[in-house]
Amino acid sequence: MKLRILVAGIATVFAAQAANAQQLGIGTMGQGTSGYSMGSAIAKVLSDNGVGALVQPNAGTSAYLPLIQLGELDFGIANAIEVGDALGGRGDFEGKALDQIAPVARLFPLYVGIFARDDSGLDTVADLKGHTVTYGYTSQLTIARVVDAILAGGGVSSEEITPVLVPNVLRGADDFASGRADGAFFAIGAGKVSEVDASVGGLHFLPLPDTDEAEARLKAVVPEAYVTVADPAPNRTGIAEPIPVMAYDYMLVAGKHVPDETVQDVVEILRTHKDELVSSFGTFSGFDPENMYVDIGIPYHPGAAAALQ
């Protein structure tokens, strides 16, 4: 009898240790992207504060959001456009809504744009007419709409460019660096942009018109987006002066299989450790701990709702 009790006690201890040692998986884009940098910063801050987490990079949100749906990943980084599409069964997720995923927190607005070489003679988005531009983004179908929105904001239609078809933003940047494209899309502040800048001898992001009409054209393609000003910053390669660019919010999402207590802990840690997030990834300077909730028409994870009340 005593032996059975001892064995049962040991088994309970080992089970508890295994549970405590379990790592949360955070799905992101590949290394060099802003999504990867965001996920890495979050994983570090969580791990430093008692919640083990690991980044698991993938080809795109259309690859890793379904893994969260299946319970094979716990959290993910996605923009508000992708979250709305995935949970509402629209766009790339038409007819296959991911109903086991819930929003957790707004992270910060992501500034995006199309960049060109400094010696290209291209100064605005409108100048892309007749030029080669990375396009398609078959592993990131939301990005295809974002590029269309930027072009529309600049008064350019997709028929007025020569598309260079790519599966994702990393391939697009590589094709730009190799000379296959005159313009390429990327997130402002991403590490990959600095890498490409060094390889081509300098690049700059192309500004949008700073008009209500330009923003209306952009929103007609992507209603969740808006035009704002990107100011120069040490991590913003390609932004030498304040310019109008497209922006939309990035969010943290979680699978509904993740316990409420875990999600609540994650939100509380992020809310109280902004400085550590910024030191890991400078773009978190735009993170507002008092503005982690944004209404996208979808209920938040119960653990997040409890933390954000």
Buried (B, 14 or more C-beta within 10 A) or exposed (E): EEEEEEEEEEEEEEEEEEEEEEBBBBBBBBEBBBBBBBBBBBBBBBBEBEBEBBBBBBBBBBBBBBBBBEEBBBBBBBBBBBBBBBBBEEBBBEEEBBEBBBBBBBBBBBBBBBBBBBEBEBEBBBBBBEBBBBBBBBBBBBBBBBBBBBBBBBBBEEEBBEBBEBBBBBBBBBBBBEEBBBBBBBBBBBBBBBBBBEEBEEBBBBBBBEEEEBBEBBBEBBEBBBBBEBEEEEBBBBBEEEBBBBBBBBBBBBBBEBEBEBBBBBBBBBBEBBEBBBEBBBBBBBBEEEEBBEEBEBEBBBBBBBBBE
